[in-house]
Amino acid sequence: MAKTPQDGTANTSRRDAQGTRLRLLDAASELFAERGYERATVRDIASRAGANQALLFRYFGSKKALFGEVMARGGQEQLRSTPPERLFEVALRGMLAGGGKAGTDRSLEVCLRSIGGSDEIAEALRGLGEEYAEVLATLSEGETGSLRADLALSWLLGIGLMRVVVAKEPLASADPDTVCALVAGALGNLLENLPKNGPADGESAGNPE
């Protein structure tokens, strides 16, 4: 059966809607990472996406729901697609990149910038942290696995806090490969089942080209 003009118009509308939705998600991810949840306004998100504010509410319902989708698309996708033994480094490299590389997940930056927000936002951030910790805990054996995972996650977020939020030198401008090499050298004492030999300098493990 031949397609009618109405079918073509409907397909075009769906593609346009999907494109607008993705632009809003990208813009929200950038602004939440740059400013945190509270300071990233709906107006600015829509403006960066080149869309009307009304479309943001149409597609997501609220700023809070948009935040939830940003976190689900970023951090939870990273958790699903990254081998446990590479999760720490991939997350660390994402923060060190500071959004400068296209496609870099910025969920942990969003966490750092949004700490201290509403109870609902704090709960969402806490949930993501627990998911990261659960994966990292699989890299240790014995009764201290969960504690070791929390310590590793605390170190990861602390590095991000000093580099991204505080901008403390020399960490703020340090080469990502240098930072990863130094951290990896010490992390093996905390998470025993990390691979002994990491990726070559400049290679982002878990993110093949």
C-alpha positions in Angstrom: 0.0 0.0 0.0 1.4 3.4 -1.0 2.1 5.9 1.7 -0.2 8.9 1.9 1.1 12.5 2.2 -0.3 12.4 5.7 2.0 9.4 6.6 5.0 11.4 5.4 4.0 14.4 7.4 3.6 12.3 10.5 7.0 10.6 10.1 8.6 14.0 9.6 6.9 15.4 12.7 8.1 12.4 14.8 11.7 12.9 13.6 11.5 16.6 14.4 10.1 15.8 17.8 12.9 13.3 18.5 15.5 15.7 17.4 14.2 18.5 19.6 14.0 16.1 22.5 17.6 15.0 22.1 18.7 18.6 21.8 17.0 19.5 25.1 18.6 16.5 26.8 22.0 17.5 25.5 21.5 21.1 26.5 20.3 20.1 30.0 23.2 17.8 30.5 25.7 20.6 29.6 24.0 23.2 31.8 23.4 20.9 34.8 27.1 20.0 34.6 28.2 23.7 34.3 25.8 25.2 36.9 24.1 22.5 38.9 20.4 21.7 39.0 19.2 24.8 40.8 21.1 27.4 38.7 20.3 25.8 35.3 17.0 27.4 34.4 14.4 26.0 32.0 14.7 29.2 30.0 18.4 28.7 29.5 18.1 25.0 28.7 15.5 25.7 26.0 17.6 28.6 24.6 20.7 26.5 24.3 18.7 23.7 22.6 17.1 26.2 20.2 13.7 25.2 21.4 10.6 26.8 23.0 10.2 26.3 26.8 6.7 24.9 26.1 8.3 22.0 24.2 10.5 21.2 27.2 7.4 20.8 29.4 5.6 18.9 26.6 8.3 16.3 26.3 9.5 16.0 29.9 6.7 17.4 32.1 9.0 19.2 34.5 12.6 20.3 35.1 12.9 17.6 37.7 11.8 14.9 35.3 14.3 16.3 32.7 17.0 16.0 35.3 16.1 12.4 35.9 16.3 11.5 32.2 19.7 13.3 32.0 21.0 11.1 34.8 19.5 7.9 33.4 20.9 8.5 29.9 24.4 9.4 31.3 25.4 7.7 34.5 23.2 4.6 34.2 24.2 4.1 30.5 27.9 4.2 31.6 27.2 1.6 34.3 25.5 -0.7 31.7 28.2 -0.3 29.0 31.4 -0.3 31.0 33.2 -3.4 32.4 33.4 -3.1 36.2 37.2 -3.2 36.1 37.2 -0.1 33.8 34.4 1.9 35.5 36.6 4.0 37.8 39.0 5.1 35.0 36.2 5.8 32.5 34.3 7.9 35.1 37.5 9.7 36.1 38.4 10.5 32.5 34.9 11.8 31.9 35.4 14.3 34.7 38.9 15.2 33.7 37.7 15.9 30.2 35.4 18.6 31.6 32.9 18.3 28.7 35.5 19.2 26.2 35.1 15.9 24.3 31.9 15.2 22.4 29.9 12.4 23.8 31.7 12.5 27.2 29.4 11.5 30.0 29.1 14.4 32.6 26.8 12.7 35.2 29.4 12.9 38.0 29.9 16.6 37.2 26.2 17.0 37.5 26.3 15.3 40.9 29.1 17.6 42.1 27.4 20.8 40.9 23.9 19.7 42.2 24.8 18.6 45.7 22.7 20.5 48.2 19.6 20.8 46.0 16.1 19.6 46.9 15.5 16.4 48.7 14.3 14.7 45.5 17.4 15.7 43.6 19.7 14.6 46.5 17.9 11.2 46.5 18.5 10.8 42.8 22.2 11.6 43.2 22.5 9.3 46.2 20.9 6.5 44.1 23.4 6.9 41.3 26.3 6.9 43.8 25.0 3.7 45.3 24.9 2.1 41.8 28.5 3.1 41.1 29.5 1.7 44.5 27.8 -1.6 44.0 29.7 -2.2 40.7 33.0 -1.1 42.3 32.4 -3.5 45.2 32.6 -6.4 42.9 36.3 -5.6 42.4 37.1 -6.5 46.0 36.8 -9.7 48.0 35.9 -10.3 51.6 33.8 -8.3 54.1 35.3 -4.9 53.3 34.3 -4.9 49.6 31.5 -2.3 50.1 33.7 -0.1 52.3 36.5 -0.2 49.7 34.0 0.7 47.0 32.7 3.7 49.0 36.3 4.8 49.6 37.1 4.6 45.9 34.0 6.5 45.0 34.8 9.1 47.5 38.3 9.5 46.0 36.7 9.8 42.5 34.3 12.5 43.6 37.0 14.3 45.6 39.2 14.5 42.5 36.3 15.9 40.6 35.4 18.4 43.3 38.9 19.8 43.4 39.3 19.9 39.6 35.8 20.9 38.4 34.3 22.9 41.3 37.2 24.3 43.3 39.6 24.5 40.3 42.6 23.9 42.5 45.9 24.0 40.8 47.9 22.1 39.7 45.1 19.5 39.5 42.7 21.8 37.6 45.0 22.0 34.6 46.8 18.7 35.0 47.0 16.3 31.9 44.3 13.7 32.2 46.7 10.8 31.3 49.1 11.9 34.1 46.3 12.1 36.6 44.9 8.6 35.6 48.3 7.1 35.7 49.0 8.4 39.2 45.6 7.4 40.5 45.7 3.9 38.9 49.1 3.3 40.6 47.5 3.7 44.0 44.0 2.4 43.4 45.1 -1.2 43.1 45.8 -1.3 46.8 42.1 -0.5 47.4 40.4 -2.5 44.7 42.4 -5.7 44.4 40.8 -7.0 41.3 41.6 -4.1 39.0 43.7 -5.1 36.0 47.4 -4.8 36.7 48.1 -3.2 33.3 45.8 -0.3 32.3 45.3 1.1 28.8 48.0 2.9 27.0 48.4 6.6 27.6 45.7 8.6 25.9 43.4 5.6 25.4 40.1 5.9 27.1 39.3 2.4 28.3 35.7 1.3 27.7 35.1 3.8 25.0 36.4 2.3 21.7 36.4 4.5 18.7 
